[in-house]
Amino acid sequence: MDDMNCRACLYWLQAYIDSEALDAEIEAKLHAHLDGCPKCRERLAALELLRQGVRERLPYHPAPSDMSRQVLARAEAEERTAQAQRAERRASWARLALAAVVLAIVAILYFAASSSRDGLAEDFVARHEHSLLEDHLTDLATSDPAMLAAWFAARLDRAPPVADFDRAGYRLLGGRLDFIEHRTIAALVYGHQGHPINVFVMPATKADRPLRRVTRGGANLIAWRQGQWAYWAVADLDTKDLQALRQLIE
Amino acid sequence: MNETLRFEELIVPHLDAAYNLARWLTRNDATAQEVVQESCLRALKALPRFRGDDARAWLLTIVRNQSYSWLKKTAGPRLVDIDDETGLDDDDQARLSHKETPETWLSRTQDRMLLTQTLDALPATYREVIVLKDLEDMSYKEIAQVIGTPLGTVMSRLARGREMLRTRLLASEWTT
């Protein structure tokens, strides 16, 4: 370090009066400076008096006696609050998870239901194609609605309403009994612009939705519900031609 | 509970030191209580991570930080100005050394009220090293840890702080 001057001396004097370990060389220089500097000797005396006065006279502020108890009480209170918050968070996660599970189940049931209905749509398209291939379009070929209605009434528990729309371009060609989902149902056959239309009619169930459209392998299908009857109309025709027939039936 | 045991073992023995430092830094009983409680809660949370061997210095570091946060919040950064001068010029110094007879000086260092007021009026950075050294009797190394400075800074702040204390004690109007 630099040579010991009064400024450096004041600095090292602190360590000296506080009994901090001093480097031997510095301590020697400090003593040498003090020996030759009355002002710094006075300063040392003043510092020692000050230090003594401070140590003996300055108030020491001890902690209030219940401080540790207060801290522990606050820590416990905070822990309880934190626990309550964690529990609340867990509960809301649980609620969220439950909601997600419920939603997933509903979605699965919904898609299962609609896919089973879609499966039904496949069946109707298959029956439609089958009726064309086998050249077995009708069991009873008639354009007389009353005759066809009577024919169905003799063969089904509940006979569907039958109507002819020849003047609107949908000529009643006849009717057929078909077999879908282990049930015997009525198939009405209409002709429109040279294309046969199969209209499957059966008692409606809750799963039948008001209106839906499906396209399967070139055939269009619309299904709708009307009162107690579910209709499935299939043809190799544009959907809007099927919609026109639906409006006629309704 | 393990945490409570460690709290009893590591923190409770130093509550007085914590309160004394907080009280000298904030100069207010209610604030010191709040500061120490808050510091202890922080220490309690940090306890599982505490690996040192000087729990007192560790706790006082937290107390000091909390005290300074409070000081900054209530009085703005001016209150913790490090470069506060003694406020005395050379003429004052000359007049003071004239007053500084050993008798006067001795009586002034024995006046509890005067000492307290004068130390309270010092900037916090000088006040804290004097409190930690002379009231808490910490080593320079421990003080350096608490105030987060090198050892040399502890020494220069003590030199400056004690010098300020000395000149201000002498400058005060003396009444018997």
Interface residues (C-beta under 8 A of the other chain):
Chain A: L10 Y11 W12 L13 Q14 A15 D18 E20 A45 A46 L47 L49 L50 R51 Q52 G53 V54 R55 R57 L58 P59 Y60 H61 P62 A63 P64 M67 S68 Q70 V71 L72 R74 A75 E78
Chain B: T4 F7 E8 I11 V12 L15 D16 A18 Y19 N20 R23 W24 A32 Q33 V36 Q37 C40 L41 L44 E100 P102 W105 L106 R108 T109 Q110 D111 R112 L115 T116 L119 I130 K133 D134 L135 S139 Y140 M155 S156 L158 A159 R162 E163 L165 R166 L169
